[in-house]
């Protein structure tokens, strides 16, 4: 039975998931993640006290614009976590896509569209490969994407030789620097991507299947849902979103840099967890991921203002993941 014909079955599967692993619709999302909302309000208040000017509309939009690529990457990671897995390869995917985009565009406007198509193809191949290894060879997603992360980073270094290559044309960079009605283009793009992601997860049978598979894959299989295809789709979406996030990120650069993508897999996972998604799947949404992204953005802004070292963000992200792992030991053992 195809996934698209299982709306009734999906309702039954969602009903079988414990209450604390499901999520209501609309405003009930807020009730499910009260700590994240409180954290966001406290951080905004604390930041306003230390540096009121940073919350001025122009400055705030600039701050959010810089963080938009990370939000898009985190939205992609959301699909995999909701389906009951992890994708560690997104950091290297970002590095490779940035390198290919810089090298193939080579500063020429006529190369933009062919390069974007090439990058999306590469991202799709990485996602499909991850998905097939996890579903067909039954290798845990953590190990699969760890191996892919190392391999893809190697490809990026071979492609560039470890040196800057090509460059991004001004016509492409205008996307990252321009504004529409005073709001940066990148923020408009994020609105669209997040809205489509939320609609897909909550209003389509395929999107709801991702949540259902993460919550109870055995029940999904018995109901006729093609669990392997759903999980593979989650990995493809993760890689494609990482590709899109990268293309948005490099609009503010002139050339590829070897540090691009560094630590973005940890940032994405911690963002999704802070938003309220459950390790092991079955709970979460695009809305909660955006909430987590806002919390993390304001947290790091606050830490920068008080003089916390930039490298210290890895400490914060690591602690968040450790706490989440400690609170979800059983679910973690199931997916590993």
C-alpha positions in Angstrom: 0.0 0.0 0.0 1.4 3.4 -1.0 2.2 6.0 1.6 -0.3 8.5 0.0 -3.2 6.2 0.6 -2.7 5.8 4.4 -4.2 8.9 5.9 -6.5 6.9 8.1 -3.7 4.5 9.1 -1.5 7.5 10.0 -4.2 8.8 12.3 -4.2 5.4 14.1 -0.4 5.3 14.3 -0.2 8.8 15.7 -2.8 7.9 18.3 -0.7 4.9 19.3 2.3 7.1 20.2 2.4 8.2 23.8 1.0 11.6 24.5 4.4 13.1 25.3 5.7 12.0 21.9 3.0 13.6 19.8 2.3 17.2 19.0 -0.9 19.1 18.5 -1.6 21.6 15.8 -1.6 25.3 15.7 -1.1 27.2 18.9 -0.8 23.9 20.9 2.8 23.8 19.7 3.6 26.6 22.1 2.2 24.6 25.0 4.4 21.7 24.1 7.6 23.7 24.3 7.1 26.3 27.1 10.7 26.2 28.3 12.0 27.2 24.8 9.6 30.1 24.7 10.6 31.2 28.2 14.2 30.9 27.3 13.7 33.0 24.2 11.9 35.8 26.1 14.6 35.8 28.8 17.4 36.0 26.3 15.8 38.8 24.4 15.3 40.7 27.7 18.8 40.1 28.9 20.3 41.1 25.5 18.2 44.3 25.5 19.5 45.3 28.9 23.2 44.7 27.9 23.0 46.2 24.4 19.6 47.9 23.6 20.7 49.0 20.1 21.2 45.5 18.9 17.4 44.9 19.0 16.7 47.9 16.7 14.9 46.7 13.6 17.8 47.2 11.2 20.4 45.6 13.5 18.1 42.7 14.4 17.3 42.0 10.8 21.1 41.9 10.0 21.7 39.6 12.9 18.9 37.2 11.8 20.1 37.4 8.2 23.5 36.1 9.2 21.9 33.1 10.9 19.4 32.2 8.2 21.6 29.6 6.5 21.9 27.7 9.8 18.2 27.7 10.2 17.7 26.2 6.7 20.3 23.5 7.5 18.5 22.8 10.8 15.2 22.4 9.1 16.7 19.7 6.9 18.1 17.9 10.0 14.6 18.1 11.5 13.3 15.6 8.9 16.0 13.0 9.8 15.6 13.4 13.5 11.8 13.2 13.3 12.2 10.0 11.3 14.3 8.5 14.1 17.9 9.2 12.9 20.8 11.6 12.7 22.6 13.2 9.8 26.2 14.2 10.7 27.2 14.6 7.0 25.6 18.0 6.6 28.7 19.8 7.7 30.8 18.3 5.0 28.0 18.7 2.5 28.0 22.4 3.2 31.8 22.5 2.7 31.6 20.6 -0.6 28.7 22.5 -2.0 30.3 25.8 -1.1 33.5 24.7 -2.9 31.7 23.5 -6.0 29.6 26.7 -6.1 32.6 28.9 -5.9 34.7 26.8 -8.4 32.0 26.4 -11.0 30.5 29.9 -10.9 34.0 31.3 -11.2 32.7 34.8 -10.8 30.5 34.7 -13.9 26.8 35.4 -13.8 26.0 33.0 -16.7 27.3 30.1 -14.5 24.8 30.7 -11.7 21.9 28.6 -12.8 23.9 25.6 -14.1 25.9 25.6 -10.9 22.8 25.8 -8.6 21.4 22.7 -10.5 24.7 20.9 -10.1 24.9 21.6 -6.4 21.3 20.4 -5.9 22.1 17.2 -7.8 25.2 16.6 -5.6 23.1 17.2 -2.4 20.5 14.8 -3.7 23.1 12.1 -4.4 24.5 12.4 -0.9 21.1 12.1 0.7 20.0 9.1 -1.4 23.3 7.4 -0.6 22.9 8.0 3.1 19.3 6.8 3.0 20.1 3.6 1.1 22.9 2.6 3.3 20.8 3.1 6.4 17.7 1.3 5.1 19.1 -1.4 2.8 22.4 -2.2 4.6 20.9 -1.6 8.0 23.8 0.5 9.2 22.9 3.0 12.0 22.4 6.5 10.7 25.0 7.8 13.2 27.8 5.6 11.7 26.6 6.0 8.1 26.6 9.8 8.1 29.8 9.9 10.1 31.5 7.9 7.3 29.8 10.1 4.7 31.0 13.3 6.5 34.6 12.2 6.3 34.3 11.1 2.7 32.6 14.2 1.5 35.0 16.5 3.3 37.8 14.6 1.5 36.1 15.2 -1.8 35.9 18.9 -1.0 39.6 19.1 -0.2 40.6 17.1 -3.3 38.4 19.4 -5.5 39.9 22.6 -4.1 43.4 21.4 -3.1 42.8 23.1 0.2 43.0 26.5 -1.5 40.3 29.1 -2.5 38.9 28.5 -5.9 36.8 30.5 -8.3 34.5 33.1 -6.8 30.9 34.2 -6.5 29.6 36.8 -9.0 28.1 40.1 -7.7 24.7 39.1 -9.3 24.6 36.1 -7.0 25.9 37.9 -4.0 23.1 40.5 -4.3 20.7 37.9 -3.0 22.5 37.9 0.4 22.9 41.7 0.5 19.6 42.9 -0.9 16.4 43.9 1.0 12.7 43.8 0.1 10.4 46.2 2.1 13.4 46.7 4.4 13.7 43.0 5.2 16.7 41.0 3.8 16.0 38.6 1.0 17.4 35.7 3.0 14.8 36.2 5.7 12.0 36.1 3.1 13.5 32.9 1.8 13.5 31.4 5.3 9.8 32.4 5.8 9.0 30.5 2.6 11.1 27.4 3.3 9.9 27.1 6.9 6.2 27.6 5.9 6.5 24.9 3.2 8.3 22.5 5.6 5.6 23.0 8.3 2.8 22.5 5.7 4.5 19.3 4.3 5.0 17.8 7.8 1.5 18.6 9.1 -0.8 18.6 6.0 0.5 15.9 3.7 0.4 12.1 4.1 4.1 11.8 3.2 5.1 14.4 5.7 3.0 12.9 8.5 4.6 9.5 7.6 8.0 10.9 8.6 6.6 11.7 12.0 4.8 8.4 12.3 7.9 6.3 11.3 10.0 8.1 13.9 7.3 7.5 16.5 6.5 3.8 15.7 8.2 2.3 12.7 6.9 -1.2 13.4 3.3 0.0 13.3 3.9 1.9 10.1 5.3 -1.2 8.5 2.3 -3.3 9.5 0.0 -0.5 8.2 1.6 -0.8 4.8 3.7 2.4 4.9 7.0 2.0 3.0 9.2 2.8 6.0 12.5 2.5 4.0 11.3 5.0 1.4 10.1 7.4 4.0 13.5 7.3 5.9 15.4 7.7 2.6 13.3 10.7 1.8 14.2 12.3 5.1 17.9 12.0 4.3 17.4 13.4 0.9 15.5 16.4 2.3 18.3 16.9 4.9 21.0 17.0 2.2 18.9 19.2 -0.2 18.2 21.7 2.6 21.9 21.7 3.5 22.6 22.5 -0.1 20.0 25.3 -0.2 21.4 26.6 3.2 24.9 26.6 1.7 23.9 28.5 -1.4 22.2 31.2 0.8 25.3 31.3 3.0 27.8 31.9 0.2 25.9 34.9 -1.1 27.7 36.9 1.6 31.1 35.6 0.6 33.4 36.3 -2.3 35.2 32.9 -2.4 35.2 29.5 -0.8 36.8 29.1 2.6 37.9 25.8 4.1 36.1 26.6 7.4 32.7 26.7 5.8 30.4 24.1 7.3 32.6 23.5 10.3 30.5 22.3 13.2 27.2 22.9 11.4 26.0 19.4 12.1 26.3 20.0 15.9 24.7 23.4 15.5 21.8 21.9 13.6 21.2 19.0 16.0 21.3 21.2 19.1 18.9 23.7 17.4 16.4 20.9 16.6 16.6 19.6 20.2 16.3 23.0 21.8 13.1 23.5 19.8 11.5 20.5 21.4 12.0 17.6 18.9 12.5 14.2 20.5 15.7 12.2 19.9 14.3 9.0 18.4 11.6 10.8 16.4 7.9 11.2 16.6 7.8 14.7 18.0 8.7 18.0 16.5 8.0 20.3 13.6 9.4 23.1 11.4 7.9 25.6 13.8 9.7 24.1 16.8 13.0 24.1 14.9 12.6 27.8 14.1 11.9 28.4 17.7 15.1 26.5 18.7 17.0 28.5 16.1 15.8 31.8 17.6 16.8 30.6 21.1 20.3 29.6 19.9 20.8 32.8 17.9 19.9 35.0 20.8 21.9 32.8 23.2 25.1 33.2 21.2 24.4 36.9 20.7 24.1 37.3 24.4 27.3 35.3 25.1 29.2 37.4 22.6 28.0 40.5 24.3 29.3 39.3 27.7 32.6 38.4 26.2 32.2 34.6 26.1 34.8 33.2 23.6 33.5 32.3 20.2 34.9 28.8 20.5 32.8 28.4 23.6 29.7 27.9 21.5 30.8 24.3 21.0 30.8 23.8 24.7 27.2 25.1 24.9 26.1 22.9 22.0 27.8 19.9 23.5 26.1 20.3 26.8 22.7 20.7 25.2 23.2 17.4 23.3 24.5 15.6 26.3 21.4 16.7 28.4 19.1 15.6 25.6 20.9 12.2 25.3 20.6 11.7 29.1 16.9 12.4 28.9 16.3 10.1 26.0 18.5 7.2 26.7 16.0 4.5 25.6 15.2 6.2 22.3 18.9 6.8 21.5 19.6 3.1 22.1 16.8 2.2 19.7 18.2 4.3 16.8 21.9 3.4 17.4 
